[in-house]
Amino acid sequence: MTISTLQKSINERLDEHYEEMVEIRRHLHMNPELSFQEEETAAFIASYYDTLQIPTRTKVGGHGVLAFIEGASPGPTIALRADFDALPIHDEKDVPYKSTKPGVMHACGHDGHTATLLVLAKVLHTHRDQLKGKIVLIHQHAEEYAPGGAKPMIEDGCLDGVDVIFGTHLWSSEPCGTILYKSGNFMAAADRFSIQVQGKGGHGAQPHLTKDAVLIGSQIVANLQQVVARKVNPIDSAVVSVGGFVAENAFNVIADSAVLTGTARSFEESARHIIEREIEQVVKGVCQMHDAAYTYEYVRGYPAVKNHPKPTEYIAGIANQTEGVTEVKEAETQMGGEDFAYYLQHVPGTFFYTGAMPENSQDVYPHHHPKFDINEKAMPIAAKVLANAVLSYNE
């Protein structure tokens, strides 16, 4: 595979528009919106395309936006996806583009995803007479919070006629210039659960007259560790984590009730079923032992991201020949969740990471951290990989 004159021209144009990418990304970073509330962000995206006279569909499955670039010659229909919602986290960075909305920030790079795709679309549009097929640009709302935006956008037709889909996530833990790919299981199904233990409160000096919800809850937490260890096939990766335990009382009061919340991650549907069932078996058994009552809710989030082999091998090959990419390597499987999984259930495609580690090591923080930031130089690299993927796929 060789890099064509058209690819070189597009790569050069992307470099020329780097400052615009940064400007867009920082505007979005300063004006974040939470999942399912992204009205202004969606309007900004649609307005950008309107200025370029690129056809769009708005309010797709909610606040989603679609844009369409028609090539001059027949060819496949390729979808590229970027998400644009923020998180309920207070921005603690000391930078000029810090979030202006208290308690809301882009702590996962979605602002960079959006800026990357917008400028890529602008550049591809100027070369539309040299393109084959059709490009569908999917700007997705509400990736961060299940049920997410991908599923309703698909139901509203965002994948109609699409032959293949590509998406990338700017990844702050990997150096800029790195592309990480993986065929098959890439990111886990992400579920959540809630358990309310109803005991019988009382005075701390008279525990024999109570049904201690804290004690019961503590035993549940300890016993939940057996669900994966002794019920799930060790070949199938899975995890059950309790993240919240609330039983607030005065120091001398034994709790009447306690609420436990947590998450379960898995890759195989068989393991997912086992986890959902066995959590309740643990809760039921412990509560019966203490003659306490309980309520249990298990909410299924996104399914596992399972990349298709051929598109994954293809994107790895493209990345190896993309300007600015210094390393292409197979990624480790991640227990994080992503609703890109839904797209892959409908059409072939792949989701990959683009390294975006800040240059200053003191500025490197994990995703969803109050001081999270990215290396903005990763954006044109991501754009070039996606552009080259589109152009080569059209050959």
NUDOFI-229430 format. One line per 3 residues: number of its first residue (from 1); for each residue x, y, z of C-alpha. Coordinates in steps of 0.25 Angstrom, whole numbers, plus 5000, padded with zeros to 4 digits. Layout:
<rs>
NUM = X Y Z ~ ...
</rs>
This chain:
<rs>
1 = 5000 5000 5000 ~ 5006 5013 4996 ~ 5002 5027 5000
4 = 4995 5034 4989 ~ 4997 5049 4984 ~ 4982 5051 4989
7 = 4986 5046 5003 ~ 4998 5055 5004 ~ 4990 5067 5000
10 = 4980 5064 5010 ~ 4990 5062 5021 ~ 4996 5075 5018
13 = 4983 5082 5019 ~ 4980 5076 5032 ~ 4994 5081 5037
16 = 4990 5095 5032 ~ 4977 5094 5040 ~ 4983 5090 5053
19 = 4981 5103 5060 ~ 4966 5103 5056 ~ 4965 5089 5062
22 = 4971 5095 5075 ~ 4962 5106 5075 ~ 4950 5098 5073
25 = 4954 5088 5084 ~ 4957 5099 5094 ~ 4944 5106 5091
28 = 4937 5092 5094 ~ 4945 5090 5106 ~ 4941 5104 5112
31 = 4926 5101 5109 ~ 4924 5086 5113 ~ 4910 5080 5113
34 = 4906 5067 5121 ~ 4900 5055 5114 ~ 4886 5057 5108
37 = 4887 5072 5110 ~ 4897 5076 5099 ~ 4887 5086 5091
40 = 4898 5097 5089 ~ 4909 5087 5085 ~ 4900 5080 5075
43 = 4896 5094 5070 ~ 4911 5098 5069 ~ 4914 5085 5061
46 = 4902 5087 5051 ~ 4906 5102 5049 ~ 4920 5098 5046
49 = 4915 5089 5035 ~ 4904 5099 5030 ~ 4916 5109 5028
52 = 4923 5099 5019 ~ 4910 5096 5012 ~ 4911 5081 5016
55 = 4898 5074 5017 ~ 4894 5070 5031 ~ 4883 5063 5039
58 = 4880 5069 5053 ~ 4873 5063 5065 ~ 4877 5049 5061
61 = 4873 5040 5072 ~ 4873 5052 5082 ~ 4884 5062 5080
64 = 4892 5054 5070 ~ 4897 5061 5057 ~ 4900 5054 5044
67 = 4907 5061 5032 ~ 4909 5055 5018 ~ 4920 5056 5008
70 = 4917 5050 4994 ~ 4929 5046 4986 ~ 4929 5048 4971
73 = 4930 5034 4968 ~ 4923 5021 4972 ~ 4929 5014 4984
76 = 4926 5009 4999 ~ 4919 5017 5010 ~ 4929 5019 5021
79 = 4924 5025 5035 ~ 4933 5032 5044 ~ 4929 5035 5058
82 = 4932 5045 5069 ~ 4925 5047 5082 ~ 4923 5061 5089
85 = 4917 5060 5103 ~ 4924 5064 5116 ~ 4925 5059 5130
88 = 4919 5064 5144 ~ 4934 5067 5149 ~ 4939 5080 5153
91 = 4951 5085 5144 ~ 4963 5087 5153 ~ 4973 5090 5142
94 = 4980 5104 5142 ~ 4979 5107 5127 ~ 4973 5118 5119
97 = 4963 5109 5113 ~ 4958 5103 5127 ~ 4943 5100 5127
100 = 4934 5112 5130 ~ 4923 5103 5136 ~ 4925 5099 5150
103 = 4924 5084 5152 ~ 4924 5080 5137 ~ 4936 5078 5129
106 = 4942 5070 5117 ~ 4950 5060 5125 ~ 4951 5049 5114
109 = 4955 5056 5101 ~ 4941 5057 5094 ~ 4944 5071 5091
112 = 4957 5067 5084 ~ 4949 5056 5076 ~ 4939 5066 5071
115 = 4949 5076 5067 ~ 4957 5065 5060 ~ 4945 5061 5052
118 = 4940 5075 5048 ~ 4953 5079 5042 ~ 4955 5066 5035
121 = 4941 5067 5029 ~ 4945 5081 5025 ~ 4957 5076 5018
124 = 4951 5064 5011 ~ 4939 5073 5006 ~ 4949 5081 4999
127 = 4954 5069 4991 ~ 4940 5063 4989 ~ 4942 5063 4974
130 = 4953 5053 4976 ~ 4946 5044 4986 ~ 4939 5031 4983
133 = 4926 5027 4991 ~ 4920 5034 5002 ~ 4925 5038 5016
136 = 4916 5039 5028 ~ 4921 5047 5039 ~ 4914 5043 5052
139 = 4914 5053 5063 ~ 4909 5045 5075 ~ 4903 5051 5088
142 = 4902 5044 5102 ~ 4914 5034 5101 ~ 4917 5035 5116
145 = 4904 5031 5122 ~ 4895 5019 5118 ~ 4886 5016 5111
148 = 4895 5026 5103 ~ 4894 5032 5089 ~ 4899 5022 5080
151 = 4887 5012 5081 ~ 4876 5023 5078 ~ 4884 5029 5067
154 = 4885 5015 5060 ~ 4870 5013 5062 ~ 4868 5027 5055
157 = 4876 5022 5043 ~ 4890 5027 5045 ~ 4896 5014 5040
160 = 4886 5013 5028 ~ 4894 5009 5016 ~ 4908 5009 5023
163 = 4918 4998 5019 ~ 4928 5000 5030 ~ 4931 5009 5042
166 = 4943 5015 5049 ~ 4945 5022 5062 ~ 4956 5026 5070
169 = 4958 5031 5085 ~ 4969 5040 5089 ~ 4977 5033 5100
172 = 4984 5041 5110 ~ 4992 5029 5116 ~ 5000 5027 5103
175 = 5010 5036 5096 ~ 5006 5045 5085 ~ 5009 5037 5071
178 = 5004 5024 5077 ~ 4993 5016 5071 ~ 4987 5004 5078
181 = 4978 4994 5072 ~ 4972 4981 5076 ~ 4963 4971 5068
184 = 4952 4964 5076 ~ 4949 4968 5090 ~ 4954 4982 5092
187 = 4946 4988 5103 ~ 4936 4982 5113 ~ 4921 4982 5115
190 = 4919 4992 5126 ~ 4907 4989 5135 ~ 4903 4995 5149
193 = 4895 4990 5161 ~ 4889 4995 5173 ~ 4886 4987 5186
196 = 4878 4993 5198 ~ 4878 4985 5211 ~ 4867 4987 5220
199 = 4870 4983 5234 ~ 4865 4988 5248 ~ 4872 5000 5254
202 = 4875 5002 5269 ~ 4884 5007 5279 ~ 4899 5004 5278
205 = 4899 4999 5292 ~ 4888 4989 5289 ~ 4892 4982 5277
208 = 4885 4969 5280 ~ 4872 4976 5278 ~ 4876 4980 5264
211 = 4878 4975 5250 ~ 4891 4983 5247 ~ 4890 4988 5232
214 = 4905 4992 5232 ~ 4909 4978 5237 ~ 4900 4971 5226
217 = 4905 4980 5215 ~ 4920 4978 5219 ~ 4917 4963 5218
220 = 4911 4965 5204 ~ 4923 4973 5199 ~ 4933 4962 5204
223 = 4925 4951 5198 ~ 4923 4958 5185 ~ 4937 4955 5182
226 = 4934 4941 5181 ~ 4925 4943 5169 ~ 4936 4945 5159
229 = 4946 4936 5166 ~ 4937 4924 5167 ~ 4925 4925 5158
232 = 4931 4931 5145 ~ 4940 4923 5136 ~ 4954 4928 5138
235 = 4956 4929 5123 ~ 4946 4940 5123 ~ 4951 4953 5128
238 = 4941 4959 5138 ~ 4941 4968 5150 ~ 4930 4972 5161
241 = 4933 4985 5169 ~ 4925 4992 5180 ~ 4927 5007 5178
244 = 4918 5012 5188 ~ 4913 5008 5202 ~ 4904 5018 5209
247 = 4898 5016 5223 ~ 4899 5029 5230 ~ 4895 5030 5244
250 = 4900 5036 5258 ~ 4912 5030 5264 ~ 4904 5022 5274
253 = 4893 5017 5265 ~ 4892 5004 5258 ~ 4888 5006 5243
256 = 4874 5002 5239 ~ 4877 5002 5224 ~ 4889 5002 5215
259 = 4891 5005 5200 ~ 4902 4998 5192 ~ 4905 5002 5178
262 = 4915 4997 5168 ~ 4919 4992 5154 ~ 4921 4979 5147
265 = 4929 4977 5135 ~ 4930 4966 5125 ~ 4932 4962 5111
268 = 4924 4949 5109 ~ 4909 4949 5110 ~ 4909 4936 5117
271 = 4918 4943 5128 ~ 4909 4955 5129 ~ 4897 4946 5132
274 = 4904 4938 5143 ~ 4909 4951 5149 ~ 4895 4957 5149
277 = 4889 4945 5155 ~ 4900 4942 5165 ~ 4900 4956 5171
280 = 4886 4954 5176 ~ 4889 4940 5181 ~ 4900 4946 5190
283 = 4891 4957 5195 ~ 4879 4947 5197 ~ 4887 4938 5205
286 = 4894 4948 5214 ~ 4880 4955 5216 ~ 4873 4942 5220
289 = 4884 4938 5230 ~ 4881 4952 5237 ~ 4866 4951 5235
292 = 4867 4964 5227 ~ 4860 4969 5214 ~ 4866 4975 5202
295 = 4864 4981 5188 ~ 4873 4978 5176 ~ 4874 4985 5163
298 = 4884 4981 5152 ~ 4884 4991 5140 ~ 4891 4986 5127
301 = 4899 4997 5121 ~ 4907 4996 5108 ~ 4911 4983 5102
304 = 4925 4979 5100 ~ 4933 4986 5088 ~ 4937 4974 5079
307 = 4945 4979 5067 ~ 4944 4972 5054 ~ 4957 4966 5049
310 = 4958 4971 5035 ~ 4955 4986 5038 ~ 4965 4985 5050
313 = 4976 4979 5042 ~ 4973 4989 5032 ~ 4974 5001 5041
316 = 4987 4996 5047 ~ 4993 4995 5033 ~ 4988 5009 5030
319 = 4993 5015 5043 ~ 5007 5009 5040 ~ 5008 5018 5028
322 = 5002 5030 5033 ~ 5010 5043 5035 ~ 5012 5046 5050
325 = 5010 5032 5055 ~ 5023 5027 5062 ~ 5018 5014 5067
328 = 5006 5004 5064 ~ 5004 4993 5074 ~ 4993 4984 5079
331 = 4986 4989 5091 ~ 4983 4982 5104 ~ 4968 4979 5106
334 = 4961 4990 5114 ~ 4950 4988 5125 ~ 4945 5002 5122
337 = 4932 5003 5114 ~ 4928 5010 5101 ~ 4915 5010 5093
340 = 4923 5009 5080 ~ 4920 4995 5083 ~ 4906 4997 5077
343 = 4911 5001 5064 ~ 4919 4989 5063 ~ 4907 4980 5065
346 = 4901 4985 5052 ~ 4913 4988 5042 ~ 4927 4983 5041
349 = 4937 4993 5047 ~ 4948 4996 5058 ~ 4950 5005 5069
352 = 4965 5009 5073 ~ 4973 5018 5082 ~ 4981 5030 5078
355 = 4992 5034 5088 ~ 4990 5047 5094 ~ 4999 5048 5106
358 = 5002 5062 5110 ~ 5017 5066 5107 ~ 5019 5070 5122
361 = 5019 5058 5131 ~ 5013 5066 5142 ~ 5001 5069 5134
364 = 4998 5054 5131 ~ 4985 5050 5138 ~ 4975 5038 5135
367 = 4962 5040 5128 ~ 4951 5045 5137 ~ 4961 5052 5146
370 = 4958 5067 5150 ~ 4972 5071 5144 ~ 4970 5062 5131
373 = 4976 5068 5118 ~ 4981 5064 5105 ~ 4993 5067 5096
376 = 4985 5074 5085 ~ 4996 5070 5075 ~ 4989 5056 5075
379 = 4977 5062 5068 ~ 4983 5064 5054 ~ 4990 5050 5055
382 = 4976 5044 5058 ~ 4970 5052 5046 ~ 4981 5047 5037
385 = 4979 5032 5041 ~ 4964 5033 5038 ~ 4966 5041 5025
388 = 4976 5031 5020 ~ 4966 5020 5024 ~ 4955 5026 5016
391 = 4964 5029 5004 ~ 4970 5015 5003 ~ 4957 5008 5006
394 = 4951 5015 4994 ~ 4962 5010 4985
</rs>
